[in-house]
Every structure is written in structure tokens, then in C-alpha cells.
Amino acid sequence: MSLPHAILTALLEKPSSGLELTRRFDRSIGYFWSATHQQIYRELGKLEAEGHIRALPAEQPTRGQKKSYEVLPAGRAELARWTAAPQDPKPYRDTMLLRLRASAVVGTEGIEADLRRHLALHRQQLTEYREIEERDFRPGTGNTRTSPQGRLQHLVLRAGIDLETFWTQWLTHALAEFAELPGENR
């Protein structure tokens, strides 16, 4: 149920065409709520059929012109309803943790190398998040950090930074544990 709400959020931030929306997803919302381009286009059609969004009138009618969408009052009301509704946290599922647990009973071949690969990926993501924070939320630069919208956007970014920090620390610890395993268990 959250993909339509992610799209409504993005369109309320800035009316966009489907293509612009998919690009914005790739650069922002997609960091914490991923969707394929096909899923986004399919959802745009559903939201339009439900009366939550509408295609903006084209300046010049031309065949194949991209449609830009805006959120209608019903869409804003749905997003406000969803935002205010209580939701329980979802259980966390991660295949690496399951694979590590399974390696305890079937052997650890290949898992250490993948832990190292995951560590590199999490370090890379952490670096990217910190660069975004430095660029968009540096204190004292008259940026969006001082507006309520900017403060909440920064809060979401901080969650990403904190999660990537956790994973880099945990993976470093996991690799140190692997280093202490007897040779036949590695």
C-alpha cells in the first residue's frame, strides 16, 4: 500500500511526468522505498483512475508528449489519512542474516567474501548519504534544513546514515569474528 503514498508524496513535492518521477525516485525516495519504472507507471494509472491525481493539460497537443501529473484534493486527503494512521513496525528480513545463520549448520564457504562485499557496498552508500547531507543540509548555508519540510527530509536522510553506520560497524565486527574461527570452519 505504500508505493501509491510514496508517489503522492513525490508529486506533492513537485508535479512531474512519469519519467521525471522515476528519475526522482532513483535519486531520493528510492533510497528507502524502491520501485521499478514499470511499477511507478502502473501506479500512476491507478492513482489517476481513483481520482487522486490528474494529468496536467498539455500546453501544445502533440502525439507522444509526456504527461505531467499533479495531486488532486482526494489524493492529498488520502496521503494525510495514511500518514496519520498508526502502523506497527514490520519484522526486519535480511537474506545475509539468514545466510549467516544457515552457514552455522552447512559451512561458511563463500560467506566471508560476501560479507566483505556487503561491507564495501554499505561503506559506499554511507559515503553517498554523507555527501548528500554535506551538499543539501550543511548548517548555516541558508539551505532547506531550517524549513519544516527540510528538517523532516534531513531526518529521513539521517536514518539512512545511521542505518549504514550500523551495517558498516556490524559487518566489521562479523568479519573480525570470522578471523577468529578455526580454519576448518572458515
VEXZATI-739052 format. One line per field, with one value per residue (C-alpha): chain; x, y, z negated. Coordinates in Angstrom, 1 decimal. Layout:
c (A/...)
x (X/...)
y (Y/...)
z (Z/...)
This chain:
c (A/A/A/A/A/A/A/A/A/A/A/A/A/A/A/A/A/A/A/A/A/A/A/A/A/A/A/A/A/A/A/A/A/A/A/A/A/A/A/A/A/A/A/A/A/A/A/A/A/A/A/A/A/A/A/A/A/A/A/A/A/A/A/A/A/A/A/A/A/A/A/A/A/A/A/A/A/A/A/A/A/A/A/A/A/A/A/A/A/A/A/A/A/A/A/A/A/A/A/A/A/A/A/A/A/A/A/A/A/A/A/A/A/A/A/A/A/A/A/A/A/A/A/A/A/A/A/A/A/A/A/A/A/A/A/A/A/A/A/A/A/A/A/A/A/A/A/A/A/A/A/A/A/A/A/A/A/A/A/A/A/A/A/A/A/A/A/A/A/A/A/A/A/A/A/A/A/A/A/A/A/A/A/A/A/A)
x (0.0/3.0/4.0/1.0/1.7/5.4/4.2/1.7/4.4/6.8/4.1/3.1/6.7/6.7/4.3/6.1/5.9/6.2/9.8/10.7/9.1/11.1/14.3/13.4/12.7/16.1/17.7/15.8/12.8/14.3/17.0/14.4/11.4/12.4/10.1/10.7/9.8/7.0/5.6/5.6/3.9/1.3/0.6/0.2/-2.6/-4.3/-4.0/-5.4/-8.3/-9.0/-9.2/-6.1/-4.0/-4.7/-2.6/-2.0/-3.3/-0.7/0.5/0.5/-1.3/1.3/1.4/3.7/4.0/4.8/2.1/2.8/0.8/-0.5/-2.2/-5.9/-7.6/-8.7/-5.0/-3.8/-6.6/-5.6/-1.9/-2.9/-5.1/-2.3/0.3/-1.9/-2.9/-0.9/1.2/3.2/6.8/7.4/9.7/13.1/14.1/17.6/19.0/22.5/21.5/19.6/22.6/24.9/22.6/22.5/26.3/26.5/25.0/26.1/29.5/30.8/32.2/31.7/30.0/33.1/33.8/30.2/30.4/33.4/31.4/28.5/30.8/32.2/28.6/27.4/30.5/29.9/26.2/27.3/29.7/26.9/24.5/27.1/27.8/24.1/24.0/27.0/25.6/21.9/21.9/25.0/24.3/24.4/24.2/20.6/19.5/16.3/17.4/15.7/12.2/9.9/9.9/13.7/14.1/11.9/13.7/17.0/15.6/14.9/18.5/19.8/18.0/19.8/23.2/22.5/21.5/24.5/26.7/25.2/25.8/29.4/30.1/28.2/29.9/33.3/32.6/31.3/34.5/36.5/34.6/35.3/39.0/38.9/37.1/39.2/40.5/38.2/35.1/36.0)
y (0.0/2.4/2.8/5.0/7.1/7.5/8.7/11.1/12.5/13.0/14.6/16.9/18.0/18.7/17.9/15.7/13.5/9.7/9.9/12.8/10.9/7.7/9.8/11.5/8.1/6.9/9.9/10.3/8.2/5.2/5.1/3.9/2.8/1.2/0.7/-0.2/2.2/-0.1/-0.2/3.6/4.0/1.3/3.1/6.4/4.9/3.5/6.8/8.7/6.2/6.6/10.4/11.0/12.6/14.1/14.7/18.4/19.9/19.9/23.3/22.1/18.9/16.6/12.9/11.1/14.1/13.2/13.8/15.7/14.8/16.7/15.6/16.3/17.1/13.5/12.4/14.9/13.7/10.0/10.8/12.7/9.8/7.3/9.5/9.9/6.2/4.1/1.4/-1.3/-1.8/-4.6/-7.5/-7.0/-9.5/-9.7/-12.6/-12.0/-12.7/-15.8/-17.0/-16.4/-18.4/-21.2/-21.2/-22.2/-25.6/-26.1/-24.4/-21.0/-21.4/-18.1/-16.2/-14.3/-12.9/-11.8/-10.1/-8.2/-7.2/-6.1/-4.0/-2.3/-1.6/-0.2/2.0/3.3/4.1/5.8/8.0/8.9/9.8/11.9/13.7/14.5/15.7/18.0/19.3/19.8/20.1/21.8/24.2/27.9/27.9/29.1/25.6/23.7/22.4/25.3/24.7/22.2/20.2/20.4/19.3/16.2/15.4/15.6/13.3/10.7/11.1/10.8/7.4/6.3/7.5/5.8/2.5/2.4/3.3/0.3/-2.0/-1.0/-1.4/-4.8/-6.2/-5.1/-7.0/-10.0/-10.2/-9.9/-12.9/-14.8/-14.1/-15.9/-19.0/-22.2/-22.8/-25.7/-23.6/-20.8)
z (0.0/-0.4/3.2/4.1/1.0/2.0/5.4/3.9/1.7/4.6/6.7/3.9/3.6/7.3/10.1/12.6/15.6/15.2/16.5/14.1/11.3/11.9/12.1/8.8/7.3/8.4/6.7/3.4/2.3/4.0/1.3/-1.2/0.9/4.2/7.2/10.8/13.5/14.6/11.1/10.9/14.3/13.4/10.1/11.8/13.9/10.8/8.9/11.9/12.2/8.4/8.8/6.6/9.4/12.8/15.8/16.3/19.5/22.2/23.4/27.0/28.0/29.7/30.1/27.7/25.4/21.8/19.3/16.1/13.1/10.0/6.9/6.5/3.2/2.8/3.2/0.6/-1.8/-1.2/-1.9/-5.1/-6.2/-5.6/-7.3/-10.4/-10.7/-13.2/-11.7/-13.5/-12.7/-10.2/-11.1/-9.5/-6.9/-5.5/-3.4/-4.6/-8.2/-7.2/-5.1/-8.0/-10.3/-7.7/-7.4/-11.0/-10.0/-6.4/-6.4/-5.7/-2.2/-0.3/-3.1/-4.3/-0.8/-0.5/-4.0/-2.7/0.5/-1.6/-3.8/-0.7/0.6/-2.8/-3.0/0.4/-0.4/-3.7/-1.7/0.7/-2.1/-3.8/-0.6/-0.2/-3.8/-3.2/0.0/-1.0/-4.8/-5.9/-8.8/-8.3/-4.5/-4.2/-3.0/-3.4/-6.8/-8.5/-7.0/-8.5/-5.2/-5.1/-8.7/-8.1/-4.9/-6.8/-9.4/-6.8/-5.5/-9.0/-9.3/-6.2/-7.6/-10.9/-9.3/-7.0/-10.0/-11.9/-8.9/-8.4/-12.2/-12.3/-9.2/-10.5/-13.7/-11.8/-9.8/-13.0/-14.3/-11.1/-11.5/-14.9/-13.6/-13.3/-9.8/-9.0/-9.9/-7.5)
